[in-house]
Amino acid sequence: MVSILLAAILVLLAGISAVSWVMVRNLRRTVRNFLTPQAENQASPLAQAVDAASIMIGRAITMQLKATFMGNERGQQKGEQAVMADIAEDALATKAPLIGGLLSAFPTLQKTLRRNPQLLDFALSKLGNLGSGSGHNGGGSSASPKFRL
């Protein structure tokens, strides 16, 4: 009985050894195929994988740097635009104090002019039209303007 048990253990160990030997041989072949090129003027699969990974990492770094520099540039542009808007508002307040005061009554217009100070002349012409009697009729009567709701 002991000899049968020992024989079974020996067969089991031989089977495990054979399976392990086949697995190691296949693994070595797979690693060798991964490390060596398949043709003479072709890169190995390892080289191709490293190349693809380096390209992806390089693109990610490039995009991060681009976003950083574009963000810095955009911040610089916003700062310059805010300075231009402040200069335009101060110039308006000194040139025409009534229109400057009127501008504070239009917060949306003031916000638009902060974003686009180059629209100041256009806004002044429109505000000038409001103050020049566009609601006044030419007949000389004192009729009040009619508004629609």
C-alpha positions, 0 to 999 in steps of 0.5 A, a space after each residue: 500500500 505504501 509503495 502504491 502511494 509512493 508511486 502515485 506521488 512520484 507520477 504526480 510529481 513527474 506530471 507537475 514537472 512536465 507541465 512546468 517544463 512545458 510552461 517555462 519553455 513556452 514562456 521563454 519562447 514568448 519572451 524571446 519573441 517579444 524581445 527580438 524583431 520578427 524581420 531584419 528591418 523591423 522593430 521588436 514588439 518590445 521596441 514598438 510598445 516602448 515607442 507607442 508609450 513614449 509617444 503617448 507620454 510625449 503628447 500628454 506632456 505637450 498638451 499639458 504644457 500647451 494648456 499651461 502656456 495658453 492659460 497664462 497667455 489668456 490671463 495676460 490678455 484678460 488683464 490687459 483688457 481690464 486695464 483698457 476697460 478701466 482707462 476707457 471708463 475713466 476717460 468717459 467719466 472725465 470727458 462726459 461726466 453725465 454719460 459716465 454717470 448714466 453708464 452706471 445706470 446700465 450695469 449690463 452695458 458696463 459689463 459689456 464695455 469691460 469685456 470689449 472696451 473698443 465698443 465704447 464709441 458705439 455705446 457713446 453714440 447710442 447713449 447720446 441718441 437717448 439723451 438727444 431727444 429721440 422720444 421728442 416729437 418735432 411738432 413742439 407739443 409736450 406729449 409724453 412718449 408712448 411705451 409698449 409693454 
